[in-house]
Amino acid sequence: MDDVFTVYKASQYCKVSPQTIINWIDAGYINAYKTPGGHRRINVKDLESFMVKQGMPIPEEVSDDTRKRILVVDDDPIIVESIVQSLEEDEHDYEVISASDGFEAGLQVNHFKPNLLILDIMMPDIKGYEVCKKIKSSEESKNTKIIVLSAYLDEEKFNKMKEHGADACFSKPLPLSQLKVEVARLLES
């Protein structure tokens, strides 16, 4: 995967903002593709070809800091896509993947080992309290931050979720800007 960049990594490589890279992609200046999850990816050769045409210097190497991993669990593909795209194009360069059911989420927690989990607790096969408790009680995942989403939770239920290990709770419809601030805050702590 070293020959493919995220928008953020491409922006570091070109020394421009992530939004500039997105604008160049949207204008057709840089070839890019989208993953099934809606993430933009750029082949390094395509980016370097663009840079040469523009007379931009190509850096010797790009610093590879450890990226924070986020798992988004929701059975609504529109919500997943909007959260994933919003977080992936954030200046923090998160690595974001998604799961559409509880079984897949369990596999991804074990395999992907996310630093943060964004969890819709009103899915048919997910018992939100149990998921939070299980993640927080496991030695391997106890430091995973959990943000709970639900269209049907009141303050009392939010407090109960927090007692079971949720670090933050949001009602749907989701305020993406507020979610991004909370994600950054939780991943810095």
C-alpha positions in Angstrom: 0.0 0.0 0.0 3.0 2.3 0.0 2.3 3.2 -3.6 -1.2 4.7 -2.7 -1.8 7.9 -0.7 -4.8 9.1 1.3 -5.8 12.8 0.6 -4.0 13.8 3.8 -0.8 12.0 2.9 -0.9 13.5 -0.6 -1.3 16.9 0.9 1.8 16.4 3.1 3.7 15.2 0.1 2.7 18.3 -2.0 2.9 20.7 1.0 -0.7 21.9 0.4 -3.9 21.5 2.4 -6.1 18.4 2.1 -8.9 20.6 0.6 -6.5 21.7 -2.2 -5.8 18.0 -3.1 -9.6 17.4 -3.1 -10.1 20.4 -5.4 -7.4 19.1 -7.8 -9.0 15.7 -7.9 -12.5 17.1 -8.4 -11.1 19.4 -11.2 -9.6 16.3 -12.9 -5.9 17.4 -12.4 -5.0 14.3 -10.3 -6.3 10.8 -11.1 -7.8 9.2 -8.0 -10.3 6.5 -7.1 -12.7 5.9 -4.3 -12.7 2.8 -2.1 -16.1 1.0 -1.5 -16.2 3.0 1.8 -16.0 6.3 -0.1 -12.4 7.1 0.7 -10.3 8.9 -2.0 -7.0 7.1 -2.9 -4.3 8.5 -5.1 -1.6 6.4 -6.8 1.8 7.8 -6.0 2.8 7.7 -9.7 -0.2 9.7 -10.7 0.5 12.3 -8.0 4.2 12.6 -8.9 3.3 12.9 -12.6 1.0 15.8 -11.8 3.7 17.4 -9.6 6.3 17.1 -12.4 3.9 18.8 -14.9 3.3 21.6 -12.3 7.0 22.0 -11.6 6.5 21.0 -8.0 9.5 19.5 -6.1 9.1 15.8 -5.2 10.2 15.1 -1.6 12.8 12.5 -0.7 10.5 10.8 1.8 7.3 11.5 3.7 7.2 11.1 7.5 5.1 8.1 8.3 3.6 8.9 11.7 1.3 6.4 13.3 -2.2 7.1 12.2 -5.1 6.8 14.6 -7.6 4.0 13.6 -11.3 4.6 13.8 -14.0 1.9 13.3 -17.5 3.2 12.4 -20.3 0.7 13.0 -23.8 1.6 11.6 -26.2 -0.3 9.3 -27.2 2.9 7.5 -24.7 3.3 4.5 -25.4 7.0 4.1 -24.5 7.7 7.7 -21.4 5.5 7.4 -20.3 7.2 4.2 -20.8 10.7 5.6 -18.9 9.9 8.9 -16.1 8.1 7.1 -15.6 10.7 4.5 -15.7 13.5 7.0 -13.1 11.9 9.3 -10.9 10.6 6.5 -10.5 14.1 5.0 -9.8 15.6 8.4 -6.4 17.2 8.9 -5.6 14.5 11.5 -5.3 11.8 8.7 -7.3 9.1 10.5 -7.4 5.6 9.1 -11.1 4.9 9.0 -13.0 1.7 8.2 -16.6 0.6 8.7 -18.7 -2.3 9.7 -22.4 -2.7 9.0 -23.4 -5.3 11.7 -22.3 -6.5 15.1 -20.6 -9.6 13.8 -18.4 -7.7 11.4 -17.7 -5.1 14.1 -16.5 -7.8 16.5 -14.1 -9.1 13.8 -12.8 -5.6 13.1 -12.3 -4.7 16.7 -10.0 -7.8 17.0 -8.3 -7.4 13.7 -8.1 -3.6 13.0 -7.6 -2.7 16.7 -9.2 0.7 16.5 -8.2 3.5 18.8 -11.8 4.8 18.6 -15.2 3.1 17.9 -18.2 5.1 16.6 -21.1 2.8 17.4 -24.8 3.0 16.5 -26.4 1.0 19.3 -29.8 0.8 17.7 -28.9 -2.0 15.2 -30.8 -5.3 15.2 -27.8 -7.5 16.3 -26.1 -5.1 18.7 -26.8 -4.6 22.4 -25.0 -1.3 23.0 -24.4 -1.8 26.7 -22.9 -5.2 26.2 -20.6 -4.0 23.4 -19.3 -1.2 25.5 -18.8 -3.4 28.5 -17.0 -6.1 26.5 -14.6 -3.7 24.8 -13.8 -1.9 28.1 -13.3 -5.1 30.0 -10.9 -6.7 27.5 -7.2 -6.2 28.2 -6.5 -5.7 24.5 -9.3 -3.1 23.9 -9.8 -1.4 27.2 -8.2 1.8 26.0 -10.4 2.0 22.9 -12.5 5.2 23.1 -16.2 4.7 22.3 -18.7 7.2 20.8 -22.3 6.0 20.9 -24.8 7.1 18.3 -28.6 6.7 18.5 -31.8 8.4 17.4 -33.7 7.1 20.4 -31.7 7.8 23.5 -32.6 10.2 26.2 -30.3 11.7 28.8 -31.0 8.8 31.2 -30.0 6.2 28.6 -26.9 8.2 27.6 -25.8 8.2 31.2 -26.3 4.4 31.4 -24.2 4.0 28.3 -21.5 6.1 29.9 -21.6 3.9 33.0 -21.0 0.9 30.7 -18.0 2.4 29.1 -19.1 4.9 26.4 -16.9 8.0 26.3 -19.4 10.2 24.5 -22.9 9.9 23.2 -24.6 11.7 20.2 -28.2 11.8 19.0 -29.0 11.4 15.4 -29.3 13.4 13.2 -25.6 13.7 13.7 -23.8 17.1 13.9 -20.6 16.1 11.9 -18.6 19.1 13.0 -19.3 18.4 16.7 -18.5 14.7 16.1 -15.1 15.6 14.6 -14.3 17.8 17.5 -15.1 15.0 20.0 -13.1 12.5 18.0 -10.1 14.7 18.0 -10.5 15.4 21.8 -10.8 11.7 22.7 -7.9 10.6 20.5 -5.6 13.2 22.1 -6.4 12.1 25.6 
